[in-house]
Amino acid sequence: MKIHIPAFKAMARCNEHMNHGPIDLDLGPDIVPIVRCKDCIWRGREECAMFYRCECGEQHTWETDNDFCSYGERKEPDNEVSEP
């Protein structure tokens, strides 16, 4: 995965120390793309890391569609999870 950061030129004289030319970063092959909650197979299930039960006994999740966690797995036809 590669990231390109365009050149930056500060508008204020006091920020000139932040000026730089274009930067290309190669993060290497070990970088794994994140899986957002809206695309995760665990969303809304007890196995979800964002799932919790409050003292009222109801089930909730902390996430919104744009959140993500380190346990996320993308929904795909060959990656289906059967209901318990």
Gaussian input, Z-matrix of N, CA and C with variables (Angstrom, degrees):
# hf/3-21g

backbone

0 1
 N
 C     1     B1
 C     2     B2     1     A1
 N     3     B3     2     A2     1     D1
 C     4     B4     3     A3     2     D2
 C     5     B5     4     A4     3     D3
 N     6     B6     5     A5     4     D4
 C     7     B7     6     A6     5     D5
 C     8     B8     7     A7     6     D6
 N     9     B9     8     A8     7     D7
 C    10    B10     9     A9     8     D8
 C    11    B11    10    A10     9     D9
 N    12    B12    11    A11    10    D10
 C    13    B13    12    A12    11    D11
 C    14    B14    13    A13    12    D12
 N    15    B15    14    A14    13    D13
 C    16    B16    15    A15    14    D14
 C    17    B17    16    A16    15    D15
 N    18    B18    17    A17    16    D16
 C    19    B19    18    A18    17    D17
 C    20    B20    19    A19    18    D18
 N    21    B21    20    A20    19    D19
 C    22    B22    21    A21    20    D20
 C    23    B23    22    A22    21    D21
 N    24    B24    23    A23    22    D22
 C    25    B25    24    A24    23    D23
 C    26    B26    25    A25    24    D24
 N    27    B27    26    A26    25    D25
 C    28    B28    27    A27    26    D26
 C    29    B29    28    A28    27    D27
 N    30    B30    29    A29    28    D28
 C    31    B31    30    A30    29    D29
 C    32    B32    31    A31    30    D30
 N    33    B33    32    A32    31    D31
 C    34    B34    33    A33    32    D32
 C    35    B35    34    A34    33    D33
 N    36    B36    35    A35    34    D34
 C    37    B37    36    A36    35    D35
 C    38    B38    37    A37    36    D36
 N    39    B39    38    A38    37    D37
 C    40    B40    39    A39    38    D38
 C    41    B41    40    A40    39    D39
 N    42    B42    41    A41    40    D40
 C    43    B43    42    A42    41    D41
 C    44    B44    43    A43    42    D42
 N    45    B45    44    A44    43    D43
 C    46    B46    45    A45    44    D44
 C    47    B47    46    A46    45    D45
 N    48    B48    47    A47    46    D46
 C    49    B49    48    A48    47    D47
 C    50    B50    49    A49    48    D48
 N    51    B51    50    A50    49    D49
 C    52    B52    51    A51    50    D50
 C    53    B53    52    A52    51    D51
 N    54    B54    53    A53    52    D52
 C    55    B55    54    A54    53    D53
 C    56    B56    55    A55    54    D54
 N    57    B57    56    A56    55    D55
 C    58    B58    57    A57    56    D56
 C    59    B59    58    A58    57    D57
 N    60    B60    59    A59    58    D58
 C    61    B61    60    A60    59    D59
 C    62    B62    61    A61    60    D60
 N    63    B63    62    A62    61    D61
 C    64    B64    63    A63    62    D62
 C    65    B65    64    A64    63    D63
 N    66    B66    65    A65    64    D64
 C    67    B67    66    A66    65    D65
 C    68    B68    67    A67    66    D66
 N    69    B69    68    A68    67    D67
 C    70    B70    69    A69    68    D68
 C    71    B71    70    A70    69    D69
 N    72    B72    71    A71    70    D70
 C    73    B73    72    A72    71    D71
 C    74    B74    73    A73    72    D72
 N    75    B75    74    A74    73    D73
 C    76    B76    75    A75    74    D74
 C    77    B77    76    A76    75    D75
 N    78    B78    77    A77    76    D76
 C    79    B79    78    A78    77    D77
 C    80    B80    79    A79    78    D78
 N    81    B81    80    A80    79    D79
 C    82    B82    81    A81    80    D80
 C    83    B83    82    A82    81    D81
 N    84    B84    83    A83    82    D82
 C    85    B85    84    A84    83    D83
 C    86    B86    85    A85    84    D84
 N    87    B87    86    A86    85    D85
 C    88    B88    87    A87    86    D86
 C    89    B89    88    A88    87    D87
 N    90    B90    89    A89    88    D88
 C    91    B91    90    A90    89    D89
 C    92    B92    91    A91    90    D90
 N    93    B93    92    A92    91    D91
 C    94    B94    93    A93    92    D92
 C    95    B95    94    A94    93    D93
 N    96    B96    95    A95    94    D94
 C    97    B97    96    A96    95    D95
 C    98    B98    97    A97    96    D96
 N    99    B99    98    A98    97    D97
 C   100   B100    99    A99    98    D98
 C   101   B101   100   A100    99    D99
 N   102   B102   101   A101   100   D100
 C   103   B103   102   A102   101   D101
 C   104   B104   103   A103   102   D102
 N   105   B105   104   A104   103   D103
 C   106   B106   105   A105   104   D104
 C   107   B107   106   A106   105   D105
 N   108   B108   107   A107   106   D106
 C   109   B109   108   A108   107   D107
 C   110   B110   109   A109   108   D108
 N   111   B111   110   A110   109   D109
 C   112   B112   111   A111   110   D110
 C   113   B113   112   A112   111   D111
 N   114   B114   113   A113   112   D112
 C   115   B115   114   A114   113   D113
 C   116   B116   115   A115   114   D114
 N   117   B117   116   A116   115   D115
 C   118   B118   117   A117   116   D116
 C   119   B119   118   A118   117   D117
 N   120   B120   119   A119   118   D118
 C   121   B121   120   A120   119   D119
 C   122   B122   121   A121   120   D120
 N   123   B123   122   A122   121   D121
 C   124   B124   123   A123   122   D122
 C   125   B125   124   A124   123   D123
 N   126   B126   125   A125   124   D124
 C   127   B127   126   A126   125   D125
 C   128   B128   127   A127   126   D126
 N   129   B129   128   A128   127   D127
 C   130   B130   129   A129   128   D128
 C   131   B131   130   A130   129   D129
 N   132   B132   131   A131   130   D130
 C   133   B133   132   A132   131   D131
 C   134   B134   133   A133   132   D132
 N   135   B135   134   A134   133   D133
 C   136   B136   135   A135   134   D134
 C   137   B137   136   A136   135   D135
 N   138   B138   137   A137   136   D136
 C   139   B139   138   A138   137   D137
 C   140   B140   139   A139   138   D138
 N   141   B141   140   A140   139   D139
 C   142   B142   141   A141   140   D140
 C   143   B143   142   A142   141   D141
 N   144   B144   143   A143   142   D142
 C   145   B145   144   A144   143   D143
 C   146   B146   145   A145   144   D144
 N   147   B147   146   A146   145   D145
 C   148   B148   147   A147   146   D146
 C   149   B149   148   A148   147   D147
 N   150   B150   149   A149   148   D148
 C   151   B151   150   A150   149   D149
 C   152   B152   151   A151   150   D150
 N   153   B153   152   A152   151   D151
 C   154   B154   153   A153   152   D152
 C   155   B155   154   A154   153   D153
 N   156   B156   155   A155   154   D154
 C   157   B157   156   A156   155   D155
 C   158   B158   157   A157   156   D156
 N   159   B159   158   A158   157   D157
 C   160   B160   159   A159   158   D158
 C   161   B161   160   A160   159   D159
 N   162   B162   161   A161   160   D160
 C   163   B163   162   A162   161   D161
 C   164   B164   163   A163   162   D162
 N   165   B165   164   A164   163   D163
 C   166   B166   165   A165   164   D164
 C   167   B167   166   A166   165   D165
 N   168   B168   167   A167   166   D166
 C   169   B169   168   A168   167   D167
 C   170   B170   169   A169   168   D168
 N   171   B171   170   A170   169   D169
 C   172   B172   171   A171   170   D170
 C   173   B173   172   A172   171   D171
 N   174   B174   173   A173   172   D172
 C   175   B175   174   A174   173   D173
 C   176   B176   175   A175   174   D174
 N   177   B177   176   A176   175   D175
 C   178   B178   177   A177   176   D176
 C   179   B179   178   A178   177   D177
 N   180   B180   179   A179   178   D178
 C   181   B181   180   A180   179   D179
 C   182   B182   181   A181   180   D180
 N   183   B183   182   A182   181   D181
 C   184   B184   183   A183   182   D182
 C   185   B185   184   A184   183   D183
 N   186   B186   185   A185   184   D184
 C   187   B187   186   A186   185   D185
 C   188   B188   187   A187   186   D186
 N   189   B189   188   A188   187   D187
 C   190   B190   189   A189   188   D188
 C   191   B191   190   A190   189   D189
 N   192   B192   191   A191   190   D190
 C   193   B193   192   A192   191   D191
 C   194   B194   193   A193   192   D192
 N   195   B195   194   A194   193   D193
 C   196   B196   195   A195   194   D194
 C   197   B197   196   A196   195   D195
 N   198   B198   197   A197   196   D196
 C   199   B199   198   A198   197   D197
 C   200   B200   199   A199   198   D198
 N   201   B201   200   A200   199   D199
 C   202   B202   201   A201   200   D200
 C   203   B203   202   A202   201   D201
 N   204   B204   203   A203   202   D202
 C   205   B205   204   A204   203   D203
 C   206   B206   205   A205   204   D204
 N   207   B207   206   A206   205   D205
 C   208   B208   207   A207   206   D206
 C   209   B209   208   A208   207   D207
 N   210   B210   209   A209   208   D208
 C   211   B211   210   A210   209   D209
 C   212   B212   211   A211   210   D210
 N   213   B213   212   A212   211   D211
 C   214   B214   213   A213   212   D212
 C   215   B215   214   A214   213   D213
 N   216   B216   215   A215   214   D214
 C   217   B217   216   A216   215   D215
 C   218   B218   217   A217   216   D216
 N   219   B219   218   A218   217   D217
 C   220   B220   219   A219   218   D218
 C   221   B221   220   A220   219   D219
 N   222   B222   221   A221   220   D220
 C   223   B223   222   A222   221   D221
 C   224   B224   223   A223   222   D222
 N   225   B225   224   A224   223   D223
 C   226   B226   225   A225   224   D224
 C   227   B227   226   A226   225   D225
 N   228   B228   227   A227   226   D226
 C   229   B229   228   A228   227   D227
 C   230   B230   229   A229   228   D228
 N   231   B231   230   A230   229   D229
 C   232   B232   231   A231   230   D230
 C   233   B233   232   A232   231   D231
 N   234   B234   233   A233   232   D232
 C   235   B235   234   A234   233   D233
 C   236   B236   235   A235   234   D234
 N   237   B237   236   A236   235   D235
 C   238   B238   237   A237   236   D236
 C   239   B239   238   A238   237   D237
 N   240   B240   239   A239   238   D238
 C   241   B241   240   A240   239   D239
 C   242   B242   241   A241   240   D240
 N   243   B243   242   A242   241   D241
 C   244   B244   243   A243   242   D242
 C   245   B245   244   A244   243   D243
 N   246   B246   245   A245   244   D244
 C   247   B247   246   A246   245   D245
 C   248   B248   247   A247   246   D246
 N   249   B249   248   A248   247   D247
 C   250   B250   249   A249   248   D248
 C   251   B251   250   A250   249   D249

   B1=1.4416
   B2=1.5261
   B3=1.3319
   B4=1.4601
   B5=1.5216
   B6=1.3137
   B7=1.4634
   B8=1.5239
   B9=1.3279
   B10=1.4729
   B11=1.5260
   B12=1.3219
   B13=1.4530
   B14=1.5245
   B15=1.3446
   B16=1.4675
   B17=1.5263
   B18=1.3134
   B19=1.4678
   B20=1.5278
   B21=1.3281
   B22=1.4618
   B23=1.5128
   B24=1.3265
   B25=1.4558
   B26=1.5202
   B27=1.3181
   B28=1.4600
   B29=1.5192
   B30=1.3143
   B31=1.4658
   B32=1.5258
   B33=1.3166
   B34=1.4647
   B35=1.5312
   B36=1.3125
   B37=1.4638
   B38=1.5347
   B39=1.3262
   B40=1.4624
   B41=1.5384
   B42=1.3292
   B43=1.4674
   B44=1.5222
   B45=1.3308
   B46=1.4626
   B47=1.5216
   B48=1.3268
   B49=1.4643
   B50=1.5344
   B51=1.3369
   B52=1.4613
   B53=1.5248
   B54=1.3285
   B55=1.4620
   B56=1.5276
   B57=1.3309
   B58=1.4675
   B59=1.5216
   B60=1.2953
   B61=1.4550
   B62=1.5218
   B63=1.3364
   B64=1.4636
   B65=1.5306
   B66=1.3268
   B67=1.4659
   B68=1.5200
   B69=1.3263
   B70=1.4555
   B71=1.5191
   B72=1.3201
   B73=1.4543
   B74=1.5157
   B75=1.3233
   B76=1.4578
   B77=1.5246
   B78=1.3313
   B79=1.4557
   B80=1.5226
   B81=1.3190
   B82=1.4526
   B83=1.5196
   B84=1.3343
   B85=1.4659
   B86=1.5287
   B87=1.3233
   B88=1.4643
   B89=1.5292
   B90=1.3183
   B91=1.4546
   B92=1.5269
   B93=1.3289
   B94=1.4648
   B95=1.5201
   B96=1.3335
   B97=1.4605
   B98=1.5290
   B99=1.3288
   B100=1.4571
   B101=1.5256
   B102=1.3186
   B103=1.4580
   B104=1.5254
   B105=1.3138
   B106=1.4597
   B107=1.5307
   B108=1.3230
   B109=1.4711
   B110=1.5269
   B111=1.3247
   B112=1.4676
   B113=1.5286
   B114=1.3556
   B115=1.4627
   B116=1.5228
   B117=1.3301
   B118=1.4663
   B119=1.5260
   B120=1.3405
   B121=1.4610
   B122=1.5189
   B123=1.3240
   B124=1.4692
   B125=1.5187
   B126=1.3183
   B127=1.4670
   B128=1.5255
   B129=1.3374
   B130=1.4481
   B131=1.5182
   B132=1.3197
   B133=1.4613
   B134=1.5236
   B135=1.3044
   B136=1.4682
   B137=1.5275
   B138=1.3343
   B139=1.4585
   B140=1.5268
   B141=1.3199
   B142=1.4666
   B143=1.5220
   B144=1.3108
   B145=1.4658
   B146=1.5310
   B147=1.3308
   B148=1.4518
   B149=1.5350
   B150=1.3240
   B151=1.4593
   B152=1.5257
   B153=1.3157
   B154=1.4656
   B155=1.5238
   B156=1.3045
   B157=1.4614
   B158=1.5216
   B159=1.3108
   B160=1.4631
   B161=1.5235
   B162=1.2997
   B163=1.4647
   B164=1.5257
   B165=1.3338
   B166=1.4627
   B167=1.5273
   B168=1.3475
   B169=1.4530
   B170=1.5195
   B171=1.3329
   B172=1.4587
   B173=1.5272
   B174=1.3228
   B175=1.4633
   B176=1.5260
   B177=1.3126
   B178=1.4672
   B179=1.5235
   B180=1.3090
   B181=1.4652
   B182=1.5141
   B183=1.3204
   B184=1.4569
   B185=1.5190
   B186=1.3269
   B187=1.4517
   B188=1.5089
   B189=1.3132
   B190=1.4564
   B191=1.5214
   B192=1.3073
   B193=1.4681
   B194=1.5179
   B195=1.3291
   B196=1.4625
   B197=1.5267
   B198=1.3434
   B199=1.4649
   B200=1.5194
   B201=1.3273
   B202=1.4560
   B203=1.5212
   B204=1.3301
   B205=1.4576
   B206=1.5277
   B207=1.3012
   B208=1.4700
   B209=1.5213
   B210=1.3357
   B211=1.4606
   B212=1.5179
   B213=1.3187
   B214=1.4632
   B215=1.5158
   B216=1.3250
   B217=1.4662
   B218=1.5153
   B219=1.3300
   B220=1.4536
   B221=1.5310
   B222=1.3630
   B223=1.4589
   B224=1.5254
   B225=1.3026
   B226=1.4586
   B227=1.5228
   B228=1.3333
   B229=1.4591
   B230=1.5347
   B231=1.3303
   B232=1.4650
   B233=1.5216
   B234=1.3308
   B235=1.4602
   B236=1.5262
   B237=1.3356
   B238=1.4545
   B239=1.5275
   B240=1.3179
   B241=1.4576
   B242=1.5176
   B243=1.3212
   B244=1.4591
   B245=1.5265
   B246=1.3098
   B247=1.4636
   B248=1.5236
   B249=1.3506
   B250=1.4725
   B251=1.5171
   A1=107.95
   A2=115.61
   A3=120.63
   A4=109.58
   A5=115.57
   A6=122.31
   A7=107.90
   A8=115.56
   A9=120.77
   A10=108.17
   A11=116.35
   A12=122.45
   A13=106.84
   A14=117.08
   A15=118.77
   A16=111.78
   A17=115.48
   A18=121.26
   A19=109.52
   A20=115.58
   A21=121.44
   A22=109.50
   A23=116.42
   A24=122.00
   A25=107.12
   A26=115.92
   A27=121.57
   A28=111.16
   A29=115.56
   A30=120.52
   A31=111.23
   A32=116.84
   A33=120.40
   A34=109.53
   A35=116.29
   A36=121.09
   A37=111.74
   A38=117.42
   A39=120.49
   A40=112.19
   A41=118.07
   A42=121.31
   A43=113.40
   A44=117.54
   A45=120.70
   A46=112.57
   A47=117.72
   A48=120.44
   A49=111.24
   A50=117.38
   A51=121.15
   A52=112.63
   A53=118.90
   A54=122.00
   A55=110.54
   A56=115.84
   A57=120.11
   A58=109.59
   A59=115.40
   A60=121.65
   A61=109.86
   A62=117.47
   A63=119.78
   A64=111.16
   A65=115.84
   A66=121.67
   A67=108.30
   A68=117.36
   A69=122.95
   A70=108.53
   A71=116.87
   A72=122.22
   A73=109.98
   A74=117.30
   A75=121.90
   A76=106.53
   A77=116.52
   A78=121.11
   A79=112.96
   A80=117.19
   A81=120.90
   A82=112.92
   A83=115.95
   A84=120.81
   A85=114.11
   A86=118.78
   A87=121.08
   A88=113.48
   A89=118.23
   A90=121.57
   A91=108.89
   A92=116.01
   A93=121.91
   A94=108.16
   A95=118.02
   A96=119.38
   A97=110.57
   A98=116.72
   A99=120.23
   A100=110.13
   A101=115.78
   A102=122.19
   A103=107.16
   A104=117.05
   A105=121.97
   A106=109.61
   A107=116.71
   A108=121.90
   A109=112.21
   A110=117.40
   A111=119.92
   A112=111.94
   A113=118.46
   A114=122.50
   A115=113.03
   A116=118.29
   A117=121.76
   A118=111.89
   A119=116.36
   A120=120.62
   A121=112.28
   A122=118.73
   A123=121.79
   A124=113.14
   A125=118.83
   A126=122.19
   A127=111.23
   A128=116.12
   A129=122.49
   A130=114.73
   A131=118.13
   A132=121.95
   A133=109.94
   A134=116.08
   A135=119.89
   A136=111.98
   A137=118.00
   A138=121.39
   A139=112.27
   A140=117.01
   A141=122.36
   A142=110.03
   A143=117.17
   A144=121.53
   A145=111.58
   A146=117.96
   A147=122.34
   A148=111.83
   A149=117.48
   A150=123.24
   A151=110.62
   A152=116.65
   A153=120.15
   A154=109.83
   A155=116.41
   A156=122.61
   A157=107.05
   A158=116.40
   A159=118.65
   A160=109.56
   A161=117.00
   A162=121.00
   A163=112.54
   A164=118.04
   A165=120.44
   A166=111.22
   A167=117.37
   A168=121.83
   A169=114.12
   A170=117.88
   A171=120.80
   A172=111.03
   A173=115.13
   A174=121.37
   A175=108.70
   A176=115.82
   A177=121.01
   A178=108.99
   A179=115.90
   A180=121.68
   A181=107.60
   A182=115.92
   A183=122.09
   A184=111.24
   A185=117.76
   A186=120.16
   A187=115.80
   A188=112.64
   A189=122.37
   A190=105.14
   A191=118.77
   A192=121.13
   A193=113.53
   A194=117.65
   A195=121.22
   A196=113.63
   A197=118.18
   A198=120.62
   A199=110.96
   A200=116.43
   A201=121.84
   A202=108.57
   A203=116.27
   A204=121.28
   A205=108.39
   A206=116.93
   A207=119.82
   A208=112.66
   A209=118.48
   A210=121.48
   A211=112.77
   A212=118.59
   A213=122.25
   A214=113.55
   A215=115.20
   A216=122.25
   A217=107.21
   A218=116.15
   A219=121.70
   A220=111.32
   A221=115.15
   A222=120.91
   A223=108.34
   A224=116.54
   A225=122.67
   A226=107.41
   A227=118.43
   A228=120.03
   A229=113.27
   A230=118.22
   A231=120.44
   A232=112.34
   A233=117.18
   A234=121.85
   A235=110.28
   A236=117.47
   A237=122.12
   A238=109.96
   A239=115.99
   A240=122.50
   A241=107.82
   A242=117.44
   A243=119.79
   A244=109.51
   A245=115.28
   A246=120.89
   A247=109.61
   A248=117.92
   A249=120.06
   A250=111.48
   D1=134.10
   D2=179.68
   D3=-119.96
   D4=144.74
   D5=177.70
   D6=-122.51
   D7=133.64
   D8=177.10
   D9=-111.08
   D10=126.93
   D11=175.71
   D12=-112.86
   D13=116.52
   D14=-177.64
   D15=-67.69
   D16=165.28
   D17=178.94
   D18=-60.17
   D19=150.13
   D20=179.86
   D21=-129.95
   D22=132.95
   D23=175.17
   D24=-130.78
   D25=118.51
   D26=-177.35
   D27=-66.59
   D28=145.90
   D29=178.82
   D30=-86.66
   D31=-25.78
   D32=-178.88
   D33=-103.67
   D34=141.81
   D35=-178.96
   D36=-59.53
   D37=-34.90
   D38=-177.84
   D39=-69.30
   D40=-13.78
   D41=179.73
   D42=-106.25
   D43=11.30
   D44=-176.54
   D45=-61.90
   D46=-22.83
   D47=178.91
   D48=-65.64
   D49=-13.28
   D50=179.85
   D51=-92.26
   D52=-2.41
   D53=179.90
   D54=-62.48
   D55=138.57
   D56=174.78
   D57=-157.19
   D58=159.31
   D59=175.11
   D60=-83.08
   D61=-175.15
   D62=179.27
   D63=-64.39
   D64=143.82
   D65=-179.11
   D66=-126.72
   D67=129.80
   D68=173.92
   D69=-113.47
   D70=122.19
   D71=-179.96
   D72=-110.87
   D73=129.13
   D74=173.74
   D75=-103.20
   D76=111.88
   D77=-176.29
   D78=-83.58
   D79=-5.57
   D80=176.55
   D81=87.70
   D82=175.07
   D83=-175.10
   D84=-81.31
   D85=-9.98
   D86=-175.52
   D87=-83.09
   D88=-3.68
   D89=-178.47
   D90=-76.30
   D91=129.60
   D92=179.96
   D93=-109.57
   D94=128.78
   D95=178.25
   D96=-64.03
   D97=144.83
   D98=-179.97
   D99=-76.51
   D100=157.67
   D101=175.53
   D102=-112.96
   D103=116.92
   D104=178.77
   D105=-72.40
   D106=151.17
   D107=-178.23
   D108=-53.01
   D109=-39.14
   D110=-177.17
   D111=-63.27
   D112=-21.60
   D113=-178.89
   D114=-106.26
   D115=6.79
   D116=-172.34
   D117=-91.67
   D118=140.32
   D119=178.50
   D120=-72.23
   D121=-18.69
   D122=-177.41
   D123=-90.03
   D124=-7.21
   D125=-174.96
   D126=-56.42
   D127=129.62
   D128=176.98
   D129=79.13
   D130=3.72
   D131=-179.78
   D132=-107.55
   D133=159.74
   D134=-179.52
   D135=-63.82
   D136=-24.56
   D137=179.19
   D138=-73.37
   D139=-11.90
   D140=-178.78
   D141=-67.97
   D142=133.50
   D143=179.29
   D144=-66.53
   D145=-19.18
   D146=-178.82
   D147=-94.42
   D148=3.33
   D149=-176.06
   D150=-86.51
   D151=142.71
   D152=173.92
   D153=-154.50
   D154=158.71
   D155=173.07
   D156=-109.40
   D157=128.84
   D158=178.59
   D159=-87.09
   D160=172.16
   D161=-176.60
   D162=-64.59
   D163=-16.85
   D164=177.09
   D165=-78.90
   D166=-6.44
   D167=177.91
   D168=93.24
   D169=-6.77
   D170=-179.56
   D171=-80.98
   D172=155.66
   D173=177.88
   D174=-94.87
   D175=137.73
   D176=-179.52
   D177=-139.61
   D178=166.38
   D179=169.27
   D180=-131.21
   D181=149.76
   D182=-179.97
   D183=-79.47
   D184=-19.95
   D185=-166.35
   D186=-82.12
   D187=162.71
   D188=166.89
   D189=-119.31
   D190=176.94
   D191=-176.97
   D192=-57.28
   D193=-30.64
   D194=-173.80
   D195=-93.37
   D196=-5.61
   D197=178.95
   D198=-70.81
   D199=168.28
   D200=175.15
   D201=-156.32
   D202=161.59
   D203=177.34
   D204=-141.83
   D205=175.30
   D206=-177.43
   D207=-79.70
   D208=-5.94
   D209=179.79
   D210=-99.02
   D211=-1.10
   D212=-174.38
   D213=-60.85
   D214=137.97
   D215=173.54
   D216=-130.58
   D217=129.41
   D218=-176.47
   D219=-68.65
   D220=140.39
   D221=175.50
   D222=-70.35
   D223=123.10
   D224=176.70
   D225=-146.03
   D226=153.52
   D227=-179.80
   D228=-56.03
   D229=-38.60
   D230=-178.99
   D231=-86.87
   D232=5.03
   D233=-178.24
   D234=-122.81
   D235=32.42
   D236=-177.76
   D237=-73.98
   D238=149.84
   D239=176.78
   D240=-116.39
   D241=126.70
   D242=-179.26
   D243=-78.39
   D244=150.06
   D245=179.28
   D246=-70.58
   D247=141.71
   D248=179.77
   D249=-70.21

